[in-house]
């Protein structure tokens, strides 16, 4: 870090971190964000409450006029955003508007080396309103929650102009309005975007890390990505199998319930003597109330809940949760791959300009050589900015996001399926955490 720089942009709103030399980039960044982010009220009572929480819920299906006539349906998702000391924000958006937001964020921050979290994968929605379509929508809702959590966790993205516009209640699509990016306006600039401005100010104060070895380090990260992707896809196959088993179990449980209903109706209307009632016209119930079937079932459920499960959480649907989290892990790997593709393109442009400079110098084309060198210097400066954003911010934030995703994945496995500490899956999860070596 370059210490004690008095940096005053034209707007006068972003300042350098100057309260003393930090011992690491992380400490410097915490200090910088604390000085330049809008203040967030702290909780006054319960200090264990998170200052922000965001989630997606309540998907609703709407109908709209199709281009070629007729009606077509789309799903709107409600985003709930809570900040301690502030009013709760509630907006609705459809998936295509999430796509517009991410595209805009990526155009703004990818050239600065900043990773933008991935959206849940886009599949063709199963038609109708059956269990397959409902499950698809539930999976997407969970994936959108993970995306929003990652946005809020980034100091740059959560202060971005387009994210704030996206979260304005007036932008909700359920009212007939469609979210459009402010960056599409010709008058928009970095000076209007607090998140981008704060990031550029931070990058300006930092040195380029590993300047001579960054390309090789990026290749090493690509190798790590391939390893993670291989194992995540392998686990995805097993999770899909588990999901299919749970789906079959649900169908079987529904069939059992339907058959029980038929049996119950028959018992009620046709069974008398074998139901504890006396012969003849008088109905004399000889079963004491505390021995009724309802009381017995409730007592048995209480025992199972307190002695076996230990908590009020159904062990089913673990496969669906696993699939959602694994899909997000793989999608985020692809998002990082997009960033590296941009890096490769930047290297290609620099290589092309270097070759053109050599040809212009050989041909003694001085004016052309001057213009090419100026362009080459700009591209190299952009590459160095990209390296700073990638190494100092994106990779640590990506790792933190991965850690949160894996906690969600393994936590759902442990809490949903493991009835005892000796259960094999709990042991596997514990061993995985020990081997993870993630900071």
C-alpha positions as CSV (number, residue, x, y, z in Angstrom):
1,X,0.0,0.0,0.0
2,X,1.1,3.6,-0.6
3,X,0.6,5.2,2.8
4,X,-0.7,8.7,3.7
5,X,-1.7,9.8,0.3
6,X,-3.9,12.9,0.3
7,X,-6.2,12.0,-2.6
8,X,-9.0,14.4,-3.3
9,X,-11.1,13.7,-6.4
10,X,-13.0,16.5,-8.0
11,X,-16.2,15.5,-6.2
12,X,-14.4,15.5,-2.8
13,X,-16.3,12.5,-1.6
14,X,-13.6,9.7,-1.7
15,X,-10.6,10.0,0.5
16,X,-7.5,8.0,1.1
17,X,-7.1,5.8,4.2
18,X,-4.7,7.9,6.3
19,X,-5.1,6.8,9.9
20,X,-1.7,5.1,10.1
21,X,0.1,2.3,8.3
22,X,-1.9,-1.0,8.3
23,X,-0.1,-4.3,8.4
24,X,-2.0,-5.8,5.5
25,X,-4.1,-5.0,2.5
26,X,-7.1,-6.3,4.3
27,X,-6.7,-3.9,7.2
28,X,-6.1,-1.0,4.7
29,X,-9.3,-2.0,2.8
30,X,-11.3,-2.2,6.0
31,X,-10.0,1.3,7.0
32,X,-10.7,2.7,3.5
33,X,-14.2,1.3,3.3
34,X,-15.0,2.6,6.8
35,X,-14.0,6.1,5.8
36,X,-15.7,6.2,2.4
37,X,-18.9,4.1,2.7
38,X,-22.2,5.6,3.6
39,X,-22.8,5.1,7.4
40,X,-24.9,2.1,8.4
41,X,-26.7,2.4,11.8
42,X,-25.4,-0.2,14.3
43,X,-27.8,-2.3,16.3
44,X,-28.6,-0.8,19.6
45,X,-29.6,-3.9,21.5
46,X,-28.7,-7.3,20.1
47,X,-25.1,-7.1,18.8
48,X,-25.4,-10.6,17.4
49,X,-27.8,-9.4,14.7
50,X,-26.3,-9.0,11.3
51,X,-26.4,-5.4,10.1
52,X,-27.8,-6.5,6.7
53,X,-29.8,-9.5,5.5
54,X,-31.2,-10.1,2.1
55,X,-33.2,-13.0,0.6
56,X,-35.5,-13.9,-2.3
57,X,-38.9,-15.4,-1.7
58,X,-42.5,-15.7,-2.8
59,X,-42.3,-16.4,-6.5
60,X,-45.4,-15.4,-8.4
61,X,-46.5,-16.2,-11.9
62,X,-47.9,-13.5,-14.1
63,X,-49.2,-13.4,-17.7
64,X,-48.2,-10.9,-20.3
65,X,-49.0,-10.3,-24.0
66,X,-46.6,-12.3,-26.3
67,X,-45.0,-10.7,-29.3
68,X,-46.7,-13.0,-31.7
69,X,-50.0,-12.9,-30.0
70,X,-51.5,-14.8,-27.1
71,X,-50.3,-14.9,-23.5
72,X,-47.0,-16.0,-22.0
73,X,-46.2,-16.5,-18.4
74,X,-43.2,-15.2,-16.4
75,X,-42.2,-15.5,-12.7
76,X,-41.6,-12.5,-10.5
77,X,-39.5,-12.9,-7.3
78,X,-39.7,-10.8,-4.2
79,X,-36.5,-9.5,-2.7
80,X,-36.5,-8.7,1.0
81,X,-33.6,-6.4,2.2
82,X,-33.2,-5.6,5.9
83,X,-30.7,-3.2,7.4
84,X,-30.6,-2.6,11.2
85,X,-31.9,0.9,11.9
86,X,-33.5,1.3,8.5
87,X,-36.9,0.4,6.9
88,X,-37.1,-2.9,5.2
89,X,-37.0,-2.8,1.4
90,X,-39.2,-5.0,-0.7
91,X,-39.1,-5.1,-4.5
92,X,-40.1,-7.6,-7.2
93,X,-38.1,-8.5,-10.3
94,X,-38.2,-11.2,-12.9
95,X,-35.2,-13.3,-13.9
96,X,-34.5,-11.3,-17.1
97,X,-34.0,-8.1,-14.9
98,X,-31.5,-9.9,-12.8
99,X,-29.7,-10.8,-16.0
100,X,-29.7,-7.1,-17.1
101,X,-28.3,-6.1,-13.7
102,X,-25.5,-8.6,-13.8
103,X,-24.6,-7.7,-17.4
104,X,-24.3,-4.0,-16.4
105,X,-22.2,-4.8,-13.3
106,X,-19.9,-7.0,-15.3
107,X,-19.4,-4.3,-17.9
108,X,-18.5,-1.8,-15.2
109,X,-16.3,-3.9,-12.9
110,X,-14.8,-6.8,-14.9
111,X,-12.2,-4.4,-16.6
112,X,-11.1,-3.5,-13.1
113,X,-10.5,-7.1,-12.2
114,X,-13.6,-7.4,-10.1
115,X,-15.5,-10.7,-10.0
116,X,-19.3,-10.3,-10.3
117,X,-21.2,-13.2,-8.7
118,X,-23.1,-15.6,-11.0
119,X,-26.8,-16.0,-11.4
120,X,-28.4,-19.4,-11.0
121,X,-28.2,-21.3,-14.3
122,X,-30.9,-20.6,-16.9
123,X,-32.8,-23.7,-17.9
124,X,-36.0,-24.2,-19.8
125,X,-38.7,-24.2,-17.2
126,X,-40.9,-27.3,-17.1
127,X,-44.4,-26.4,-18.5
128,X,-47.5,-26.3,-16.4
129,X,-47.9,-26.2,-12.6
130,X,-46.8,-29.6,-11.6
131,X,-44.2,-30.7,-9.0
132,X,-41.3,-30.4,-11.6
133,X,-42.2,-26.8,-12.4
134,X,-42.6,-25.9,-8.7
135,X,-39.3,-27.5,-7.8
136,X,-37.6,-25.6,-10.6
137,X,-38.9,-22.3,-9.4
138,X,-37.9,-23.1,-5.8
139,X,-34.4,-23.9,-6.9
140,X,-34.1,-20.7,-8.8
141,X,-35.4,-18.7,-5.8
142,X,-32.7,-20.1,-3.6
143,X,-30.1,-19.4,-6.2
144,X,-31.2,-15.8,-6.5
145,X,-30.9,-15.4,-2.8
146,X,-27.3,-16.6,-2.9
147,X,-26.6,-14.1,-5.7
148,X,-28.1,-11.2,-3.8
149,X,-26.1,-12.2,-0.6
150,X,-22.9,-12.1,-2.7
151,X,-23.8,-8.6,-4.1
152,X,-24.4,-7.2,-0.6
153,X,-21.1,-8.8,0.6
154,X,-19.1,-6.8,-1.9
155,X,-18.2,-3.2,-0.8
156,X,-18.2,-2.1,-4.4
157,X,-21.2,-3.8,-5.8
158,X,-23.5,-2.9,-2.9
159,X,-22.7,0.8,-3.4
160,X,-23.1,0.6,-7.2
161,X,-25.6,2.9,-8.8
162,X,-27.4,0.2,-10.8
163,X,-27.8,-2.1,-7.8
164,X,-29.3,0.8,-5.8
165,X,-31.6,1.5,-8.7
166,X,-32.5,-2.2,-8.9
167,X,-33.4,-2.1,-5.2
168,X,-35.7,0.9,-5.4
169,X,-39.3,-0.1,-4.8
170,X,-40.4,2.0,-7.8
171,X,-38.2,-0.3,-10.0
172,X,-40.2,-3.4,-9.2
173,X,-41.6,-5.2,-12.2
174,X,-44.8,-6.3,-10.5
175,X,-46.1,-2.7,-11.0
176,X,-45.6,-2.9,-14.7
177,X,-42.3,-1.1,-14.7
178,X,-39.1,-2.8,-16.1
179,X,-35.7,-2.3,-14.6
180,X,-33.2,-0.6,-17.0
181,X,-29.6,0.2,-16.2
182,X,-28.6,3.8,-15.6
183,X,-25.4,3.0,-17.3
184,X,-27.2,2.8,-20.6
185,X,-27.6,6.6,-20.5
186,X,-25.0,8.6,-22.4
187,X,-24.7,11.1,-19.5
188,X,-23.8,8.3,-17.0
189,X,-20.2,8.3,-15.9
190,X,-18.0,6.9,-13.1
191,X,-18.5,10.1,-11.2
192,X,-22.1,9.3,-10.7
193,X,-21.4,5.8,-9.6
194,X,-20.2,5.7,-6.0
195,X,-19.2,2.0,-6.0
196,X,-17.0,2.4,-9.1
197,X,-15.6,5.7,-7.9
198,X,-14.6,4.2,-4.5
199,X,-13.0,1.2,-6.2
200,X,-11.0,3.3,-8.6
201,X,-9.8,5.4,-5.7
202,X,-8.7,2.3,-3.8
203,X,-6.9,0.8,-6.9
204,X,-5.1,4.1,-7.5
205,X,-3.5,3.9,-4.0
206,X,-2.3,0.3,-4.4
207,X,0.8,-1.1,-6.1
208,X,0.5,-3.9,-8.7
209,X,1.1,-7.2,-6.9
210,X,3.3,-9.8,-8.4
211,X,3.8,-7.7,-11.5
212,X,6.1,-10.0,-13.4
213,X,4.5,-13.3,-12.4
214,X,0.7,-12.5,-12.6
215,X,0.1,-14.3,-15.9
216,X,1.5,-17.5,-14.5
217,X,-0.4,-17.1,-11.3
218,X,-3.6,-16.8,-13.2
219,X,-2.8,-20.0,-15.0
220,X,-2.3,-21.7,-11.6
221,X,-5.8,-20.4,-10.5
222,X,-7.3,-21.8,-13.7
223,X,-5.8,-25.2,-12.8
224,X,-7.4,-24.9,-9.3
225,X,-10.7,-24.0,-10.9
226,X,-10.6,-27.1,-13.1
227,X,-10.0,-29.3,-10.0
228,X,-12.9,-27.7,-8.1
229,X,-15.2,-28.0,-11.1
230,X,-14.4,-31.7,-11.6
231,X,-15.3,-32.6,-8.0
232,X,-18.3,-30.3,-7.8
233,X,-19.7,-32.0,-11.0
234,X,-19.1,-35.4,-9.5
235,X,-21.0,-34.4,-6.4
236,X,-23.7,-32.9,-8.5
237,X,-24.4,-36.3,-10.1
238,X,-24.8,-37.8,-6.7
239,X,-27.0,-34.9,-5.5
240,X,-29.2,-35.4,-8.6
241,X,-29.5,-39.1,-7.7
242,X,-30.4,-38.1,-4.1
243,X,-32.9,-35.6,-5.4
244,X,-34.6,-38.2,-7.6
245,X,-34.8,-40.6,-4.6
246,X,-36.4,-37.8,-2.5
247,X,-38.8,-37.1,-5.3
248,X,-39.8,-40.8,-5.5
249,X,-40.1,-40.8,-1.8
250,X,-42.4,-37.8,-1.9
251,X,-44.6,-39.5,-4.5
252,X,-44.7,-42.7,-2.5
253,X,-45.6,-40.7,0.7
254,X,-48.4,-39.0,-1.2
255,X,-49.7,-42.4,-2.4
256,X,-49.6,-43.7,1.2
257,X,-51.5,-40.6,2.4
258,X,-54.1,-41.0,-0.3
259,X,-54.6,-44.7,0.6
260,X,-54.8,-43.8,4.3
261,X,-57.5,-41.3,3.4
262,X,-59.5,-44.0,1.6
263,X,-59.1,-46.4,4.5
264,X,-60.1,-43.7,7.0
265,X,-63.3,-43.0,5.1
266,X,-64.1,-46.7,5.0
267,X,-63.5,-47.0,8.8
268,X,-65.7,-44.0,9.5
269,X,-68.6,-45.1,7.4
270,X,-68.5,-48.9,7.6
271,X,-66.5,-50.2,10.6
272,X,-68.4,-50.3,13.9
273,X,-67.9,-53.3,16.1
274,X,-64.2,-53.6,15.3
275,X,-63.7,-49.9,16.1
276,X,-64.6,-50.4,19.8
277,X,-68.3,-49.7,19.5
278,X,-70.9,-52.0,21.1
279,X,-73.3,-54.2,19.1
280,X,-76.8,-53.0,18.6
281,X,-78.2,-49.5,18.3
282,X,-76.4,-47.9,21.2
283,X,-73.0,-46.5,20.3
284,X,-70.8,-46.9,23.3
285,X,-67.2,-45.8,22.9
286,X,-65.0,-47.9,25.1
287,X,-61.7,-46.3,24.2
288,X,-60.5,-43.7,26.8
289,X,-59.8,-40.2,25.3
290,X,-56.1,-40.3,26.2
291,X,-55.7,-43.5,24.2
292,X,-57.2,-42.1,21.0
293,X,-55.2,-42.4,17.8
294,X,-54.7,-38.6,17.5
295,X,-53.1,-38.4,21.0
296,X,-50.9,-41.4,20.4
297,X,-49.6,-40.0,17.1
298,X,-48.9,-36.7,18.7
299,X,-47.0,-38.3,21.6
300,X,-44.9,-40.4,19.2
301,X,-44.1,-37.4,17.0
302,X,-42.9,-35.5,20.1
303,X,-40.6,-38.4,21.1
304,X,-39.1,-38.6,17.6
305,X,-38.6,-34.8,17.4
306,X,-36.9,-34.4,20.8
307,X,-35.0,-37.7,21.1
308,X,-34.2,-38.6,17.5
309,X,-34.0,-35.5,15.3
310,X,-33.3,-33.0,18.1
311,X,-34.8,-30.1,16.1
312,X,-37.8,-29.2,14.1
313,X,-36.4,-29.8,10.7
314,X,-37.6,-32.3,8.1
315,X,-34.8,-34.4,6.7
316,X,-36.2,-34.5,3.2
317,X,-35.4,-32.3,0.2
318,X,-31.7,-32.3,0.9
319,X,-31.0,-33.3,-2.7
320,X,-32.7,-30.1,-3.9
321,X,-30.6,-27.9,-1.6
322,X,-27.5,-29.7,-2.6
323,X,-28.2,-29.1,-6.3
324,X,-28.9,-25.4,-5.8
325,X,-25.7,-24.8,-4.0
326,X,-23.6,-26.9,-6.3
327,X,-25.0,-25.2,-9.4
328,X,-24.1,-21.9,-7.8
329,X,-20.6,-23.1,-7.1
330,X,-20.2,-24.1,-10.8
331,X,-21.8,-20.9,-12.1
332,X,-19.4,-18.9,-10.0
333,X,-16.5,-20.8,-11.5
334,X,-17.8,-19.8,-14.9
335,X,-18.1,-16.2,-13.8
336,X,-14.4,-16.3,-12.8
337,X,-13.6,-17.9,-16.1
338,X,-15.3,-14.9,-17.8
339,X,-12.9,-12.6,-15.9
340,X,-9.9,-14.6,-17.1
341,X,-11.2,-14.6,-20.7
342,X,-11.2,-10.8,-20.5
343,X,-7.6,-11.0,-19.2
344,X,-6.6,-13.1,-22.1
345,X,-8.2,-10.6,-24.5
346,X,-6.3,-7.8,-22.9
347,X,-3.0,-9.7,-23.3
348,X,-3.9,-10.3,-27.0
349,X,-4.5,-6.6,-27.6
350,X,-1.2,-5.7,-25.9
351,X,0.7,-8.3,-27.9
352,X,-0.9,-6.9,-31.2
353,X,0.0,-3.3,-30.3
354,X,3.6,-4.3,-29.4
355,X,4.0,-6.0,-32.8
356,X,2.6,-2.9,-34.6
357,X,5.0,-0.7,-32.6
358,X,7.9,-2.8,-33.8
359,X,6.8,-2.5,-37.4
360,X,6.2,1.2,-37.2
361,X,9.6,1.7,-35.7
362,X,11.3,-0.4,-38.3
363,X,9.5,1.6,-41.1
364,X,10.4,4.9,-39.3
365,X,6.8,6.0,-39.1
366,X,7.3,8.3,-36.1
367,X,3.8,9.8,-35.8
368,X,2.2,6.3,-36.1
369,X,4.7,5.0,-33.6
370,X,3.9,7.7,-31.1
371,X,0.2,7.0,-31.3
372,X,0.7,3.3,-31.0
373,X,3.0,3.7,-28.0
374,X,0.4,5.9,-26.3
375,X,-2.3,3.3,-26.9
376,X,0.1,0.6,-25.7
377,X,0.8,2.5,-22.4
378,X,-3.0,2.9,-21.8
379,X,-3.6,-0.8,-22.4
380,X,-0.8,-1.8,-20.0
381,X,-2.1,0.6,-17.4
382,X,-5.5,-1.0,-17.8
383,X,-3.9,-4.5,-17.4
384,X,-2.1,-3.4,-14.2
385,X,-5.4,-2.0,-12.8
386,X,-7.0,-5.4,-13.7
387,X,-4.3,-7.2,-11.8
388,X,-4.7,-5.1,-8.7
389,X,-8.5,-5.7,-8.6
390,X,-8.1,-9.4,-9.3
391,X,-5.4,-10.2,-6.8
392,X,-6.2,-7.9,-4.0
393,X,-10.0,-7.9,-4.1
394,X,-11.6,-10.5,-6.4
395,X,-9.8,-13.6,-5.4
396,X,-10.2,-13.0,-1.6
397,X,-13.9,-12.1,-2.1
398,X,-14.5,-15.1,-4.3
399,X,-12.9,-17.4,-1.7
400,X,-15.1,-15.9,1.0
401,X,-18.1,-16.4,-1.2
402,X,-17.1,-20.0,-1.8
403,X,-16.7,-20.5,2.0
404,X,-20.2,-19.2,2.6
405,X,-21.6,-21.4,-0.2
406,X,-19.9,-24.6,1.2
407,X,-21.1,-23.8,4.7
408,X,-24.6,-23.6,3.3
409,X,-24.1,-26.9,1.4
410,X,-22.6,-28.9,4.2
411,X,-24.8,-27.3,6.9
412,X,-27.9,-28.5,5.0
413,X,-26.5,-32.0,4.8
414,X,-25.7,-32.2,8.5
415,X,-28.8,-30.6,9.8
416,X,-31.2,-32.2,7.4
417,X,-30.0,-35.8,7.3
418,X,-27.7,-36.7,10.2
419,X,-29.7,-38.0,13.1
420,X,-26.7,-39.0,15.2
421,X,-23.1,-37.9,15.5
422,X,-22.1,-41.4,14.2
423,X,-24.0,-41.0,11.0
424,X,-21.5,-41.5,8.1
425,X,-22.5,-38.3,6.2
426,X,-21.7,-36.2,9.3
427,X,-18.3,-37.7,9.5
428,X,-17.7,-37.0,5.8
429,X,-18.7,-33.4,6.2
430,X,-16.4,-32.9,9.3
431,X,-13.5,-34.5,7.5
432,X,-14.1,-32.3,4.4
433,X,-14.0,-29.2,6.5
434,X,-10.7,-30.3,8.1
435,X,-9.2,-30.9,4.7
436,X,-10.6,-27.7,3.1
437,X,-7.7,-25.4,4.5
438,X,-9.8,-22.4,3.5
439,X,-9.1,-19.0,5.1
